[in-house]
């Protein structure tokens, strides 16, 4: 997903990338979200454990 925001003379960009990892049963085991903006970068990781 990419969002473009135009404020005055400044063009800021906000982008989200999602990555998925699956286990041997094709179930999601990890979700990685990377968020980019004009000034920041964040990476969140969600790990799923099945019992």
C-alpha positions in Angstrom: 0.0 0.0 0.0 1.3 3.5 -0.8 -0.3 6.7 0.2 0.7 10.1 -1.2 0.1 13.2 0.8 0.5 16.7 -0.7 0.9 19.4 1.9 2.0 22.8 0.6 5.1 22.3 -1.5 6.1 19.1 0.3 5.3 15.7 -1.1 5.3 13.0 1.7 5.1 9.3 1.1 3.7 6.7 3.4 4.2 3.0 2.5 3.4 -0.3 4.2 5.0 -3.6 3.1 3.8 -6.9 4.5 5.8 -10.1 4.5 4.5 -13.5 5.6 6.3 -16.8 6.6 4.4 -20.1 6.7 5.1 -23.4 8.5 5.2 -26.9 7.0 1.4 -27.1 7.3 1.0 -23.9 5.3 -0.2 -22.0 8.4 1.1 -18.4 9.0 3.9 -18.4 11.6 5.3 -14.9 11.2 4.0 -11.6 9.8 6.4 -8.7 9.3 5.1 -5.2 8.6 7.5 -2.5 7.5 6.1 1.1 7.5 7.9 3.9 5.7 7.1 7.5 5.9 9.0 10.7 4.9 10.8 10.8 8.3 10.4 7.4 9.9 10.8 3.6 9.4 9.2 1.0 11.7 9.3 -2.8 11.6 6.8 -4.9 13.6 7.0 -8.6 13.8 4.1 -10.8 14.9 5.1 -14.5 15.7 2.3 -17.0 15.9 2.7 -20.2 18.0 0.3 -23.1 17.7 -0.3 -25.5 20.5 
